[in-house]
Amino acid sequence: MNIGEFKHRITLQILTTSINDNGFEVKTWEPFKTVWAKVENLHGREYFTAAQVKAEKTVKFTIRYLEGLDETMRISFKGKFYNITAIDNIKYQNRFIEIKALEIEGDTDS
């Protein structure tokens, strides 16, 4: 894999719960880690497979291996947010991770 392709900055976010001044739980997305990524749209067979389940707004992010990453997180990229749907530790080598994520429609940082 050509490391020069990792030219986009993405922020992985984690959902946290805190108690506000009134004693109510408040859920907020907090930054987990900002990393360099290779970003690709799905194409060919992958795109048509995603379109069958109404997931054609899926984007593929490839990053260097990162411990602690899971599907409960989301990605912030160029002002848009993406729910992580699949994480693949490529060939179980702990070198690169491929993340498939679905764009969240109409989300404004909630």
C-alpha positions in Angstrom: 0.0 0.0 0.0 1.4 3.4 -1.0 1.6 5.6 2.1 1.3 8.7 -0.2 -2.3 7.9 -0.7 -3.1 8.7 2.9 -3.7 12.4 2.3 -7.0 13.1 4.0 -7.4 14.0 7.7 -10.3 12.2 9.4 -11.4 12.4 13.1 -12.7 9.3 14.8 -15.3 10.2 17.4 -16.6 8.4 20.4 -20.0 8.9 22.0 -19.7 10.0 25.7 -22.3 10.5 28.3 -22.1 13.2 31.0 -24.4 14.8 33.5 -25.3 18.4 32.9 -26.0 21.1 35.6 -29.6 20.0 35.8 -28.7 16.4 36.5 -29.7 15.1 33.1 -27.6 12.8 31.0 -26.2 14.5 27.9 -24.6 12.4 25.1 -22.0 14.1 23.0 -19.5 13.1 20.3 -15.9 13.6 21.5 -12.8 13.3 19.4 -11.0 9.9 19.9 -8.1 10.3 17.4 -7.4 12.3 14.2 -5.5 10.3 11.6 -4.4 10.3 8.0 -6.5 8.2 5.7 -7.0 7.1 2.2 -10.7 7.8 1.2 -12.5 6.1 -1.6 -16.1 5.8 -2.8 -17.4 2.3 -3.4 -17.3 1.3 -7.1 -18.1 -1.6 -9.2 -19.4 -4.7 -7.5 -19.1 -3.1 -4.0 -21.3 -0.2 -5.0 -24.0 -2.3 -6.5 -24.0 -4.6 -3.4 -24.4 -1.6 -1.2 -27.2 -0.1 -3.4 -29.2 -3.3 -2.9 -29.5 -2.6 0.8 -29.9 1.2 0.4 -26.3 1.9 1.6 -24.9 3.5 -1.6 -23.6 6.4 0.5 -20.9 4.1 1.9 -17.3 5.4 1.9 -14.2 3.3 2.4 -11.5 4.8 4.7 -8.1 3.1 5.0 -5.9 4.0 8.0 -2.9 2.7 9.7 -3.6 0.2 12.4 -5.2 1.7 15.5 -5.9 -0.1 18.7 -9.4 0.4 20.3 -11.3 1.2 17.2 -14.9 -0.2 17.1 -18.3 0.1 15.3 -19.8 2.3 18.0 -17.6 5.2 16.8 -18.2 7.5 13.9 -16.0 9.5 11.5 -15.9 13.2 10.8 -14.6 14.0 7.3 -15.0 17.3 5.4 -17.9 18.5 7.5 -19.9 15.2 7.1 -20.3 12.4 9.6 -20.2 8.7 8.9 -21.4 5.7 11.0 -18.9 2.9 11.0 -20.5 -0.3 9.6 -17.5 -2.6 9.2 -13.8 -2.7 10.3 -11.3 -5.0 8.6 -7.8 -5.5 9.9 -6.3 -6.2 6.5 -4.9 -9.7 6.5 -4.7 -9.6 10.3 -1.2 -8.0 10.0 -2.0 -5.0 12.3 -0.6 -2.6 9.7 -3.7 -1.2 8.0 -7.4 -1.0 8.8 -10.1 -0.7 6.2 -13.3 1.0 7.5 -16.6 1.1 5.7 -18.8 3.8 6.9 -22.3 5.1 5.9 -22.9 8.9 5.6 -25.3 10.2 8.2 -28.0 12.2 6.4 -28.8 15.7 7.9 -26.5 15.3 10.9 -25.2 18.6 12.3 -22.9 17.3 15.0 -25.6 15.5 17.1 
